[in-house]
């Protein structure tokens, strides 16, 4: 009986100790839990509800069912324009950024003099404030006295109306995004450092050339990183906002436009304008949920397809 009592007391002490640890853990988690509930979960549920209402910041809400979604797909002529522009800037812009960042990373992964300095120079644009860099690019792309057009004129090519011609606004924005690819480049550099040197040495013994080594060793080894960059880049592209908003609204609120022929009308900017410009918050919430569903579907498709082209070293 004495041994049983001692065992029971030890079990009770262990249970009390575990309970005390759990309570302390819960106490330290309370700020995050409250923040998550108050700032994330509850607003998410509210936005889902508001997407089915005719809700205005000034008037409150009225239940309308699926009318907001039906209106976007059938009557809102700018909605399709915003979707098309966003898909363009997302997929073409992301492709340009990934290719440029990979090329720079490959070059900076070689043994060259002042390599740390070059890495720093290429990385700096990605940490500059987006608003400040957008204002600088507005000057660089100016059709009359911009530096880029001055260089084109010096080469005899002629100037381009980058921000005033609907055919050139999105390529100009893509050029801006490619210029700031330093964060993508850094991740590629880290991934390149993990590629085993022995694979390249074995390939050289077999007589493989540079392109063969890149195709059969470098790209497969980088495929998990490319998958990560692809998913995060697409999600970020779907939310493209700041650069286009700064450039297209340089004239002030009273001259608010979306560029020539709405060529800089992107989904996030249009959603912002619906919600906070026209106070149609119910419609903006519907747009937000459509954007969430699109991002979720695209991400799921990419992850599903990744089993066919992503190679993990342990496999």
Buried (B, 14 or more C-beta within 10 A) or exposed (E): EEEEEEEEEEEEEEEEEEEEEEEEEEEEEEEEEEEEEEEEEEEEEEBBBBBBBBBBEEEEBEEBEEBBBEBBEEEBEBBEBBBEBBBBBBBBBBBBBBEBBBEBBBEBBEEEEEEEEBBEEBBEBBEBEBEEBBBBBBEBBBBEEBEBBBEBEEEEEEBBBBBEBEEBBBBBBBBBBBBBBBBBBBBBBEBBEEBEEEBBEEBEEEEBEEEEBBEEBBBBBBBBBBBEBBBBBBBBBBBBBBBBBBBBBEEEEEEEEBBBEBBBBBBBBBBBBBBEEEBBBBBBBBBBBBBBEBBEEBBEEBEEEBEEEBEEEEE
